[in-house]
Amino acid sequence: MSEDNSAVQAFYDQVINVSDFIWVGTWNGVSVLPFPPMVIALLGVGLWMMFGLRFYPITHLGKAFAGLFKSEKDADAEGDGKKGEISPFAALSTALSGQVGTGNLAGVATAITLGGPGALFWMWITALIGMALAFAEGSLAIRYREQSADGTYRGGPMTYIRRGLGKKWGWLAVLFCIGTLFSSVTTGNMIQANSVADSIHGLTGAPEWVAGLIVAAAVFAVIIGGIKSIGSIAEKVVPTMALAYFTMAIIAVALNIEALPGAFATIFESAFTGHAATGGFLGAGMIMAIRFGVARGLFSNEAGQGSTPIAHAVAQTNDPARQGRFAMMGTFIDTLVICTATGLVLLTVQGAFPATGADGVTVMQSAVWSSDLNGFAMTEAAFATAFPLEVFGFSIGALVASVALILFVFTTLLTWSYYGERAVTHLFGDKMAIPFRLLWVVMIFVGSFQEITFVWRLGDIANASMALPNLLALALLSGVVFKLAKGDRKAGPDHD
């Protein structure tokens, strides 16, 4: 190996070590912490919020869903005017379009593969705690949003840090924006672009670069119109695709209903005792179930990461608590509804799946989660087995999973373009908005045909660099959040 190649490999190894330390608690493959730093930070701040809110996200979940059906007349009567860019529902749909993506299909499968079925239980726990973080983010986004020179509303962590904590905390807002740019390019763009290009290639046979070009053009047609265009598409596509996917998942589980009681028993048993190796599954203890359940849950619903409040900040409402409830509903829908549906499909669908036995000989497993399959391939195989009827040479199940992934990822690309744009304009001014949108579509094309494994590692670090400044701000502004939950719309200081 040349000296240059050795230096590159050393750099790759260090990136992998940092990523593993942050999210898994290992260094050079050796466990150095019982729980990863990001898990501690996210759950720590989340529990602080949940107790401080006196379990408001759970007790007010019904009110949150009722708000979906509130008429504009009723909203105006409660003081919700038209200040904002898109409706509260469109803001929720936009946030959900960023949350619902590869994590809901591939991430759940990865969590179960590495942490066992018990990882799904810890994803549920993470979502419940994450709802408190999401409420805090959504309510602060409305409380501290600002109006730009052209009259448009905008906000997010960079704004509630500056206006809520003061100029002396400006460095924290800058760190958050840098982390957001880093995260948007890696996890919000290149990883998503690569996933959708692979899916289109699998369905049509088109080269990845052609698929990337098509997706880039489609994304450009939407994002050139800004947040109003993104919100308009999101509120039409996201509810439809989420409901369709959830319906197909429920039907798949219903077709294997006899396995459902055993699936739940396995989830709860594995959550507290771990699960022994079967077939291709390597076996996992309780700690591994917690690690991967929490990490994948947080990757999917983005609670505490600071991304979704950027979308919620533009909602047409003057009530911070109301939009906070919409935000926590997004976490509930993403993880407790869609991720759970995927997990139950993986644990109930019975078939014949290849797995490597203890003697190294390939055997066939009846459960897809204990096979050699991983990630989206596992989810696709489960749906293909549940719905084997073929259409145009594809099983209906595999077609459903692939189309769902394409739509989920496409809308994620739309929303994360806005998140990245808000970060770059906060740092360098509104003049950078159009150049960033152009760069965004170029990166979609480039990411569509790249080797993406290393980018996943960079993405893990990027997500942490975005979440940590936001979590610190949430902790410092927790007193304001508690008052907002009680109906005080002007709680907290204003540092303009």
C-alpha positions in Angstrom: 0.0 0.0 0.0 1.4 3.4 -1.0 1.9 6.2 1.6 -1.0 8.2 0.2 -3.3 5.2 0.5 -2.1 4.5 4.0 -3.0 8.1 5.0 -6.4 7.8 3.4 -7.1 4.5 5.2 -5.9 6.0 8.5 -8.3 8.9 8.0 -11.2 6.5 7.2 -10.4 4.4 10.3 -10.4 7.5 12.5 -13.8 8.6 11.1 -15.2 5.2 11.8 -13.8 5.3 15.3 -15.4 8.7 16.0 -18.7 7.6 14.6 -18.7 4.4 16.6 -17.7 6.2 19.8 -20.5 8.7 19.4 -23.3 6.3 18.6 -22.2 2.9 19.8 -19.6 3.6 22.6 -16.8 1.7 21.0 -13.2 2.6 19.8 -11.3 0.3 17.5 -14.1 -2.2 18.0 -13.7 -2.3 21.7 -16.5 -1.2 24.0 -15.3 1.8 26.1 -18.6 3.1 27.4 -21.7 1.3 28.7 -23.9 3.7 26.7 -22.9 6.0 23.8 -22.5 9.7 24.4 -25.3 10.7 22.0 -27.7 8.2 23.6 -27.0 9.7 27.0 -27.3 13.3 25.8 -30.6 12.7 23.9 -32.3 10.6 26.5 -31.0 12.8 29.3 -32.4 16.1 27.9 -35.5 14.2 26.8 -36.3 12.9 30.2 -35.6 16.3 31.8 -38.2 17.8 29.3 -40.7 15.0 29.9 -40.6 15.3 33.7 -40.6 19.1 33.5 -43.6 19.1 31.2 -45.3 16.6 33.6 -45.8 14.1 30.8 -47.6 16.8 28.7 -46.7 15.0 25.3 -48.5 11.9 26.5 -51.5 13.5 28.2 -52.0 15.9 25.3 -51.5 13.5 22.4 -55.3 13.3 21.8 -55.5 17.1 21.7 -52.7 17.1 19.2 -54.5 14.9 16.8 -57.8 16.8 17.4 -55.9 19.9 16.2 -55.6 18.3 12.8 -59.3 18.7 12.3 -59.6 22.2 13.8 -61.2 24.6 11.3 -59.5 27.9 10.3 -62.4 29.7 12.0 -61.8 27.9 15.3 -58.1 28.5 15.1 -58.6 32.3 14.4 -61.0 32.4 17.4 -58.2 31.1 19.6 -55.7 33.7 18.4 -54.1 31.8 15.5 -53.7 34.3 12.7 -52.2 34.0 9.3 -48.7 35.0 10.2 -46.5 32.4 8.6 -45.8 30.8 5.2 -47.7 27.5 5.2 -50.6 26.0 7.2 -49.7 24.1 10.5 -50.7 20.9 8.8 -48.4 21.6 5.8 -45.6 22.4 8.3 -46.2 19.0 10.0 -46.2 17.3 6.6 -43.0 19.1 5.6 -41.3 18.0 8.9 -42.6 14.5 8.4 -41.2 14.4 4.9 -37.8 14.9 6.4 -38.4 12.4 9.2 -40.0 9.5 7.2 -37.3 8.1 5.0 -34.7 5.3 4.8 -34.8 5.0 8.6 -38.4 3.7 8.5 -37.7 0.9 6.1 -34.0 0.1 6.2 -33.2 1.5 9.7 -35.7 -0.7 11.5 -34.3 -3.8 9.9 -30.8 -2.7 10.8 -31.8 -2.1 14.4 -33.4 -5.6 14.7 -30.4 -7.2 13.0 -27.8 -5.7 15.3 -29.9 -5.4 18.5 -32.4 -8.2 18.2 -36.3 -7.8 18.2 -36.0 -6.0 21.6 -34.5 -3.0 19.7 -38.1 -2.2 18.6 -39.2 -1.8 22.2 -36.4 0.7 22.8 -37.3 2.5 19.7 -40.8 3.0 21.2 -39.3 4.3 24.5 -37.1 6.6 22.5 -40.1 8.0 20.6 -42.1 8.6 23.8 -39.2 10.6 25.3 -38.5 12.2 21.9 -42.0 13.6 21.8 -41.0 15.9 24.7 -38.0 17.1 22.7 -40.1 17.6 19.7 -42.7 19.6 21.6 -39.9 21.8 23.0 -38.5 22.3 19.5 -41.8 23.1 17.8 -43.0 25.5 20.5 -39.6 27.4 20.7 -39.6 27.6 16.9 -42.8 29.6 16.9 -42.0 31.6 20.0 -38.7 32.9 18.7 -39.2 32.9 14.9 -38.4 36.1 13.0 -39.6 38.0 9.9 -37.1 38.7 7.2 -36.7 41.9 5.2 -39.0 40.5 2.5 -41.8 39.7 5.0 -41.4 36.0 5.2 -41.2 34.1 8.5 -38.4 31.7 9.4 -36.8 30.2 12.4 -35.4 27.1 14.0 -32.6 26.4 16.6 -30.3 29.1 15.1 -33.0 31.6 15.8 -34.2 30.5 19.3 -30.6 30.3 20.3 -29.9 33.9 19.3 -33.2 35.4 20.3 -33.8 33.2 23.4 -30.3 33.0 24.8 -28.8 36.3 23.6 -25.8 37.4 21.4 -23.3 35.8 23.8 -24.6 32.4 22.6 -24.1 33.4 18.9 -21.3 30.9 18.6 -23.7 28.1 19.5 -26.0 29.1 16.6 -23.0 29.1 14.3 -22.0 25.6 15.4 -25.6 24.4 14.9 -25.6 25.9 11.3 -22.3 24.3 10.5 -23.6 20.9 11.8 -26.8 21.4 9.8 -24.9 22.0 6.5 -22.7 19.0 7.2 -25.7 16.8 8.0 -27.8 18.1 5.1 -25.1 17.3 2.5 -24.4 13.8 3.9 -27.6 12.3 5.4 -30.1 14.6 3.9 -28.7 14.5 0.3 -26.0 12.0 -0.7 -27.3 9.0 1.3 -30.9 9.7 0.2 -29.9 10.2 -3.4 -27.9 7.0 -3.4 -30.8 5.0 -1.9 -33.4 6.3 -4.4 -31.1 5.8 -7.4 -30.5 2.2 -6.3 -34.3 1.6 -6.0 -35.0 3.1 -9.4 -32.2 1.0 -10.9 -33.7 -2.1 -9.3 -37.1 -1.3 -10.7 -36.2 -0.1 -14.2 -32.6 -1.2 -14.9 -31.7 2.4 -15.5 -28.0 3.3 -14.6 -27.7 5.1 -11.2 -26.4 8.3 -12.8 -29.6 8.4 -15.0 -31.8 7.9 -12.0 -29.8 10.6 -10.2 -30.3 13.0 -13.0 -34.1 12.4 -13.1 -34.4 12.8 -9.3 -32.3 15.9 -9.3 -34.5 17.5 -12.0 -37.7 16.6 -10.1 -36.3 18.0 -6.8 -35.2 21.2 -8.6 -38.7 21.7 -10.0 -40.0 21.8 -6.4 -37.4 23.5 -4.3 -36.9 26.4 -6.8 -40.2 27.7 -5.4 -38.9 27.7 -1.8 -40.7 26.6 1.3 -44.2 27.3 0.0 -43.7 25.0 -2.9 -42.1 22.3 -0.7 -45.0 22.6 1.8 -47.6 22.3 -0.9 -46.1 19.1 -2.3 -45.4 17.7 1.2 -49.0 18.1 2.5 -50.3 16.2 -0.6 -47.7 13.4 -0.9 -46.7 12.6 2.7 -50.1 11.7 4.2 -51.0 9.7 1.2 -47.8 7.7 1.0 -47.6 7.2 4.8 -51.2 5.9 4.9 -50.7 3.6 1.9 -47.5 2.1 3.3 -49.1 1.7 6.7 -52.1 0.0 5.2 -50.0 -2.5 3.2 -47.9 -3.3 6.3 -51.1 -4.0 8.4 -52.4 -6.3 5.6 -49.1 -8.1 5.6 -49.3 -8.6 9.4 -52.9 -9.6 9.1 -52.0 -12.3 6.6 -49.6 -13.7 9.2 -51.8 -12.9 12.3 -51.0 -16.2 14.0 -47.4 -15.0 14.4 -48.4 -11.7 16.0 -48.6 -12.8 19.7 -45.3 -14.5 19.4 -43.8 -11.4 17.8 -44.8 -9.2 20.7 -43.6 -11.8 23.2 -40.2 -11.9 21.5 -40.0 -8.1 21.5 -40.6 -7.7 25.2 -38.5 -10.7 26.2 -35.6 -9.6 24.0 -35.8 -6.0 25.3 -34.8 -7.1 28.8 -32.9 -10.3 28.4 -31.4 -10.1 24.9 -31.9 -12.7 22.2 -29.9 -15.8 21.4 -28.4 -16.4 18.0 -30.6 -18.1 15.3 -29.4 -18.7 11.8 -27.7 -15.7 10.4 -28.6 -13.5 13.4 -25.5 -13.1 15.7 -27.4 -12.7 18.9 -27.7 -9.6 21.1 -27.9 -8.7 24.7 -30.0 -6.2 26.5 -27.4 -3.4 26.1 -27.2 -4.0 22.4 -30.9 -3.8 22.1 -30.9 -0.5 23.9 -28.0 0.9 21.9 -29.4 0.1 18.5 -33.0 0.7 19.3 -32.2 4.2 20.6 -29.7 5.1 17.9 -32.0 4.0 15.0 -35.1 5.5 16.6 -33.4 8.9 16.9 -32.1 8.6 13.3 -35.6 8.0 12.1 -37.6 10.6 14.0 -34.9 13.3 14.4 -36.2 14.3 17.8 -33.7 16.6 19.4 -31.6 16.9 16.2 -32.9 20.4 15.5 -34.1 19.8 11.9 -37.9 19.7 12.3 -38.3 23.0 14.1 -36.9 24.7 11.0 -40.1 23.5 9.2 -42.5 24.2 12.1 -41.2 27.8 12.4 -43.0 28.8 9.2 -46.5 27.6 10.3 -49.4 30.0 10.1 -50.0 30.1 13.9 -49.3 32.4 16.8 -49.7 29.6 19.4 -46.3 28.0 20.3 -47.9 25.2 22.3 -50.2 24.2 19.4 -47.3 23.9 16.9 -45.4 22.1 19.6 -48.1 19.5 19.7 -48.0 19.1 15.9 -44.2 18.6 16.2 -44.5 15.9 18.9 -47.2 14.2 16.7 -44.7 13.9 13.9 -42.4 11.9 16.2 -45.3 9.7 17.2 -46.3 9.0 13.6 -42.8 8.4 12.4 -41.7 5.9 15.0 -44.7 4.5 16.9 -46.8 4.1 13.8 -44.6 3.7 10.7 -41.5 2.1 12.2 -43.6 -0.2 14.3 -45.5 -1.3 11.2 -42.2 -2.1 9.5 -40.9 -4.0 12.6 -44.1 -6.1 12.9 -43.9 -7.1 9.2 -40.3 -8.2 9.8 -41.2 -10.2 12.8 -44.4 -11.9 11.6 -44.0 -12.7 7.9 -43.0 -16.3 7.5 -41.1 -17.7 4.5 -37.8 -19.2 3.4 -34.8 -16.9 3.9 -31.1 -17.7 3.5 -29.0 -17.7 6.7 -25.6 -19.0 7.6 -25.7 -21.7 10.3 -23.2 -22.2 13.1 -21.2 -24.6 10.9 -21.0 -22.1 8.0 -23.5 -23.9 5.9 -26.3 -21.9 4.4 -29.7 -22.9 5.9 -33.2 -21.5 5.4 -34.9 -19.6 8.1 -38.6 -19.0 8.4 -38.1 -15.6 10.0 -36.6 -12.9 7.8 -35.1 -11.0 10.7 -32.8 -13.9 11.6 -31.6 -14.3 8.0 -28.4 -13.0 6.3 -30.4 -10.2 4.8 -30.0 -6.7 6.2 -31.3 -3.1 5.7 -33.8 -2.4 3.0 -33.1 -5.9 1.4 -34.7 -7.5 4.5 -37.8 -5.2 4.4 -38.2 -5.8 0.7 -37.9 -9.6 1.1 -40.6 -9.5 3.8 -43.1 -7.6 1.7 -42.3 -9.7 -1.3 -43.1 -12.9 0.7 -46.3 -11.4 2.1 -47.5 -10.3 -1.4 -45.9 -12.8 -3.9 -48.3 -12.0 -6.8 -46.2 -10.6 -9.7 -46.9 -7.6 -11.8 -44.6 -6.8 -14.7 -42.1 -9.3 -13.3 -42.1 -7.8 -9.8 -43.9 -9.1 -6.8 -46.5 -6.6 -5.6 -44.8 -6.6 -2.1 -41.4 -5.7 -3.5 -42.9 -3.1 -5.7 -44.7 -1.5 -2.7 -41.6 -1.4 -0.7 -39.5 0.1 -3.5 -42.1 2.7 -4.5 -42.5 3.6 -0.8 -38.7 4.1 -0.4 -38.5 6.2 -3.6 -41.4 8.5 -2.4 -40.1 8.7 1.2 -36.6 9.6 0.0 -37.8 12.1 -2.6 -39.7 14.1 0.0 -36.8 13.9 2.4 -34.6 15.5 -0.3 -37.1 18.3 -0.6 -37.2 19.1 3.1 -33.5 18.8 3.8 -32.8 21.2 1.0 -34.7 23.8 3.0 -32.9 22.9 6.2 -29.5 23.3 4.6 -30.7 26.5 2.9 -31.7 28.0 6.2 -28.3 27.2 7.7 -26.3 28.7 4.8 -28.5 31.9 4.7 -28.2 32.3 8.5 -24.4 32.2 8.1 -23.9 34.1 4.8 -27.1 36.0 4.0 -30.2 35.5 1.8 -28.1 36.0 -1.4 -26.9 32.4 -0.9 -30.4 30.8 -1.2 -30.5 30.3 -5.0 -26.8 29.2 -5.3 -27.4 26.6 -2.5 -30.5 25.2 -4.3 -28.5 24.8 -7.5 -25.6 23.1 -5.5 -28.2 20.9 -3.8 -29.4 19.3 -7.1 -25.8 18.9 -8.3 -25.0 16.9 -5.1 -28.1 14.7 -5.7 -26.7 13.7 -9.1 -23.2 13.2 -7.7 -24.4 11.2 -4.7 -26.6 8.9 -6.8 -23.6 6.9 -8.1 -21.1 7.1 -5.3 -19.8 4.5 -2.8 -21.9 5.6 0.1 -20.7 3.4 3.1 -18.1 6.0 4.2 -20.7 8.8 3.8 -23.0 7.0 6.3 -20.2 7.3 8.8 -19.7 11.0 8.1 -23.4 11.4 8.4 -23.5 9.9 11.9 -20.9 12.4 13.0 -22.8 15.2 11.2 -26.0 14.4 12.9 -24.3 14.5 16.3 -22.6 17.9 15.5 -26.1 19.2 14.7 -27.9 17.7 17.7 -25.5 18.6 20.5 -25.8 22.5 20.1 -29.5 22.1 19.8 -29.8 19.9 22.9 -27.7 22.4 24.9 -30.1 25.2 23.8 -33.2 23.1 24.7 -31.8 22.4 28.2 -31.0 26.1 28.7 -34.5 27.2 27.5 -36.4 24.4 29.2 -38.0 26.9 31.7 -39.4 28.8 28.7 -40.8 25.5 27.2 -42.6 24.6 30.5 -44.3 28.0 30.5 -45.3 27.8 26.8 -46.9 24.4 27.6 -49.1 26.2 30.2 -50.3 28.7 27.6 -48.0 31.6 28.1 -47.3 32.5 24.5 -44.8 35.2 25.3 -42.8 33.3 27.9 -39.0 33.9 28.0 -36.7 36.8 27.1 -36.4 38.4 23.7 -32.8 39.2 22.7 -33.3 41.0 19.4 
